[in-house]
Amino acid sequence: MGGDADDTVAELFGLDALILAQPRRPILRSHHGPKMHLSAADGTVLGHLHERGTYAYRMQDLGGRPLLHIRLISGAAFGRPLFHLADGRDRPIGEVQSRGRMLRAGLLQVRTEGGTLHLTRNALAGRVWLVQDDAHDRLGRVTASTVRSFDGLQQYAVELDRRAGAEQRRSIVAAVVCLQVVRRWVGGSEASP
């Protein structure tokens, strides 16, 4: 699984713009497919996010190769959520933590071997989060929107600066998944703001 998986990671997360979106689903039936799609800016689907247990997720490419594992390890009730990040082979690559309580997703810190990234909401009820490193250099922007208003399906447009490396990009995408978990999925709050 060596080089191919690494090449896929570099290719997918090397794009300057990605979209993470909840798929449209039947209204009156249960949905058993992916939790989210990873797409290029033109809408071409590149991969899927699948639930692998209680607040545990795996992102994989279209060939089914795992690219990223995300697991909520604490804070599911009312604490500060902490997520564990691992690569496609389940080797640790970092952590994501909210500085506030569960439903106050104004700031997420992404800690990796390469340093800390910060996803900061630009306004109290804003739909935009800025991504900065420890030196306050802006490495990206995440814009949330609603795909289908009556059931609150979410989409996140992720714009990445060219200075962000492949691992930073993968960590930013992981943080966006964590943002979705905190904002929408913890406690079954699928349609909450």
Disulfide bonds with the S-S distance in Angstrom:
none
